[in-house]
Amino acid sequence: MLLGFPHSRPLLFVLFLAIYLATLLGNSAILALVLLDPHLHSPMYFFLSHLSCLDICYSSVTVPKILANALRPQAVISYYGCLAQMFFLMGCAGAECTLLAVIAYNCYAAICQPLRYAHAMSWGVCVVAATGCWLWGMLDSAVHTLLASRLSFCRTARLQHILYDVPPLLRVACSNTRPSEVALHAASVFVGLSPFLLVVVSYLHILATILRIPVATSQRKAFSTCSAHLLMVTLYFVTANLNYNRPSSSYSPAAHMLVSALYCIVTPMLNPLIYSLRNQEVRGALRKTAWGQGTPGSPGSNA
C-alpha cells in the first residue's frame, strides 16, 4: 500500500496527467520524425530515438499507476505487480544512464574526431551500443528484482511513496536487506557513476574543442547546446544517485518522493526539449513534416 499521496489528489492527478501527455507527445514526435525524415537517419538521431523510446517506457511504467492510485481511497498494488513495476523502472533507469553516456561519446567523436567519426560510429557499432544499453539496464534490474523478491514482510507493506521502488521497499522489509543494499551501492558505481564520468569527460573535451573555434557565433551556439546537455545529464544522474544511494540515516519520505518524481517523471518530459527540439535539424524536419515546408540542415551536424 502506498501512503505518499497528499490530500490534494485531484491537483496531483491533473499535474501528472499533463506531464505524462507532454512526455508522450514530445517523445512520440521525435520517434516519428527520425523514422520519416531521411535527413535524420544518422547515429545521433538513432540514439535520440532510443532515448525517446526509453522515456516513453519510463513514464508509462510509473505515471499511469500514479494516476490510477490518485483516484483511489487507498493506493494498492499486488506483490507481483510491485515487482514488475520495480523491474521495468530500474531497467529503464539503467539503460538510460548507459545511453546518455553513449550519446555523449557520439558527440565527442563527431566534434573532436571528425575524420574518424564514420568508422568509430558505424551503423554496426550504433546497433551494438544501443542493444547493449537495453540489455545492461535489464540485467541490472533483474539482479535488484531478484533480491527484492526474497525479502519478507511482517504485514502488509505500507510505503511512504508514490511508486514502488527498491529503497522504500527496503525500509519496510523485516528480513535481512544487506544484499539489496550492497547491490544498490554497486549499481551506483557501475550503472550510475561510471557513465556519468564518461559523460563529463566527453563534454570537457567537447568544450575544449569548441573554445578553439574562431567564429564567436558558432562558439556560443555550440557552447549553449553542450551546456544544456550537460545540465540535463547532471540533473538526471544526481537525482538518480540520491534516490538509490542515499544513507539510511538521511532518508526522508518527502525528499525521496521529490527526487523520484524529478528523475522518473519530469526528466523524460524535458529530454525531447533539451536534446532534440532545440536542434535546427529537428525543427526543420518538424516544419517539413507538419506543413510541407522548411529545409532540414545537413545530416552530419549534431545536437
C-alpha positions, -999 to 999 in steps of 0.1 A, spaced: 0 0 0 13 35 -9 9 63 16 27 90 -2 -3 107 -18 -12 141 -3 -47 153 4 -48 173 -29 -52 142 -51 -72 160 -78 -44 185 -83 -18 157 -83 -39 139 -109 -41 169 -132 -4 177 -128 9 142 -135 -16 138 -164 -3 170 -180 33 158 -176 25 124 -190 7 137 -220 36 161 -227 61 133 -224 42 111 -248 37 139 -273 73 151 -273 90 118 -274 65 103 -299 71 133 -322 109 126 -321 104 90 -329 81 98 -358 105 125 -372 135 102 -371 116 75 -388 100 96 -415 128 121 -424 159 107 -442 179 137 -431 177 124 -395 190 90 -404 223 95 -386 239 80 -355 230 109 -333 193 107 -341 194 69 -339 204 72 -303 180 100 -296 152 79 -309 162 52 -284 162 78 -257 127 89 -266 116 53 -266 131 48 -232 115 79 -218 81 67 -231 86 34 -213 100 51 -182 69 73 -178 45 45 -188 58 22 -161 51 47 -133 27 75 -142 -5 56 -153 -3 37 -119 2 70 -101 -29 85 -119 -50 54 -110 -39 55 -74 -46 92 -71 -83 84 -78 -85 57 -52 -91 60 -14 -62 36 -9 -33 31 -33 -26 -6 -35 -9 -30 -58 -3 -67 -59 30 -82 -48 39 -93 -83 27 -60 -97 51 -43 -74 80 -65 -86 70 -59 -122 70 -21 -118 103 -23 -99 119 -44 -127 109 -21 -156 115 11 -137 151 1 -128 156 -15 -162 148 18 -179 169 38 -154 200 16 -160 195 17 -198 191 55 -198 222 60 -178 243 40 -203 226 55 -233 233 91 -221 270 81 -219 268 67 -255 252 99 -267 279 120 -251 306 98 -267 289 102 -301 290 140 -297 327 138 -287 335 116 -317 316 139 -341 332 172 -328 366 162 -316 375 134 -340 355 141 -372 379 122 -395 374 90 -375 337 95 -369 324 74 -397 345 45 -386 340 50 -348 302 53 -351 294 30 -380 258 16 -381 271 -18 -368 287 0 -337 255 20 -332 232 -11 -332 255 -30 -308 258 1 -285 220 6 -283 213 -31 -278 240 -32 -251 223 -2 -233 190 -20 -231 205 -54 -221 227 -38 -194 197 -20 -179 176 -52 -179 204 -72 -164 209 -47 -136 172 -46 -129 169 -84 -128 195 -85 -100 177 -60 -79 143 -75 -85 155 -110 -77 170 -98 -44 138 -78 -36 117 -109 -43 135 -127 -14 126 -101 11 99 -109 37 74 -86 53 58 -89 87 25 -74 75 10 -55 45 38 -33 33 29 4 37 52 26 17 56 63 22 59 69 -16 40 74 -48 56 45 -67 72 11 -59 110 11 -59 137 -7 -41 148 19 -14 113 25 1 107 -13 -1 138 -20 19 125 4 46 96 -18 54 112 -53 50 115 -75 80 143 -97 67 180 -90 60 183 -62 34 221 -62 33 224 -80 -1 200 -55 -17 218 -25 -2 252 -38 -14 237 -43 -49 224 -8 -49 258 6 -40 275 -15 -66 250 -3 -92 256 33 -83 292 28 -93 289 7 -124 255 19 -137 255 54 -124 289 69 -116 309 53 -145 286 65 -173 284 99 -156 322 102 -156 323 92 -193 297 120 -200 317 146 -181 350 137 -197 333 137 -232 318 171 -227 350 186 -212 368 175 -244 340 189 -265 341 223 -247 378 225 -251 374 219 -288 346 245 -290 368 271 -274 392 268 -303 365 276 -328 375 310 -343 339 322 -350 323 336 -319 287 329 -331 294 293 -337 312 291 -304 283 305 -285 258 282 -303 279 250 -297 286 260 -261 249 266 -254 239 232 -268 266 213 -249 260 231 -216 222 223 -219 230 187 -225 255 186 -196 230 203 -173 203 178 -181 226 148 -177 238 162 -143 202 166 -131 194 131 -141 224 114 -126 224 134 -94 188 127 -86 191 91 -96 221 87 -73 203 104 -44 174 81 -50 194 48 -49 225 57 -29 213 79 0 225 69 35 197 54 57 203 80 84 193 108 60 163 91 45 132 113 42 100 101 26 91 136 13 126 142 -2 127 107 -17 93 113 -34 105 146 -48 138 131 -61 119 101 -76 95 124 -94 123 145 -108 142 117 -125 113 93 -132 86 117 -144 100 152 -151 132 143 -169 115 122 -196 93 152 -204 123 176 -206 147 153 -227 130 160 -261 132 197 -254 169 197 -245 182 171 -268 161 173 -299 136 202 -302 163 228 -297 181 214 -327 177 233 -360 176 200 -380 147 186 -359 128 219 -361 133 219 -398 121 183 -401 91 191 -379 81 220 -402 86 200 -433 65 171 -419 37 192 -404 34 219 -431 54 206 -460 79 235 -458 113 242 -443 146 225 -451 164 204 -425 201 211 -420 228 188 -432 227 153 -418 262 155 -404 256 181 -377 248 170 -342 227 183 -313 
